[in-house]
């Protein structure tokens, strides 16, 4: 059986694709095999350049002046992960995600800053390199229909990131869904073990919510998500967790349901495509979603070798 692995690659590699796979588990991990350590240690570290730090507020204020409806919501910040091998007990491999807190304002002012590369620290270690960026953890789902097609959305031209690009359904796990608005609010819950379990559950619940809201498929048509890894796009170092979900509906049924999807305003079209067709569309996907497709292909290959 394929083992999960943390993946480290040199950023100077000329053949380096527009994404970096940070963690891969081709067999897929269930909710019980994914734990979370939520702690302020994994929050963003301010950059020592005062003027660069000031640019965060300046950029946010300019955006807010143009769009007063912008909401500065809290997000979980990706601070790395570690493998928890069962060892001699012969248990399956597990993973623990290290998460802190960040917000949309800081994401806009660091990762989406025109000077985003200046926020990167000179280190080959991915976490050290990105210590000054917001790095909110997004999520995406590779949804496979009963007739073996993959669901892909074409983003609206009105969205803030990658308008008109192809993406998998997804969004973010939400701190507020588990009652967290700050580290102080999480302290009010008193028991860190309970908090970590709630966040781990939100990792899986949130991707199901996103799929339901974005493609219109009912919850009962979806399998339990399997966590297949984390990909980070090289452009503005944006990380995203990817899951595999089976849907017991055919492509034609999903196409009909999409017309009534709750979050259809974020996309203009839903495509159900073969893996071969998706290969041809991949270049028009954001880097982190190209990475998600690569993680899916590793899973498919692993299944063939069982």
Secondary structure, 3 states (H helix, E strand, C coil): CCCCEECCCCCCCCCCCCEEEEEEEEEEECHHHEEEEECHHHCCCCCCCHHHHHHHHHHHHHHHHHCCCCCCCEEEEEEEEEEECCHHHCCCCEEEEEEEEEEHHHHHHCCCCCCHHHHCCCCCCHHHHCCCCCCECEEEEEEECCCCCEEEEEECCCCCCCCCCEECEEEECCHHHHCCCCHHHHHHCCCHHHHHHHHHHHHHHHHHHHHHHHHCCCHHHECCCEEEEEEEECHHHEEEEEEEEEECCCHHHHHHHHCCCCCHHHEEEEEEECHHHHHHHHHHECHHHHHHHHHHHHHHHHHHCC
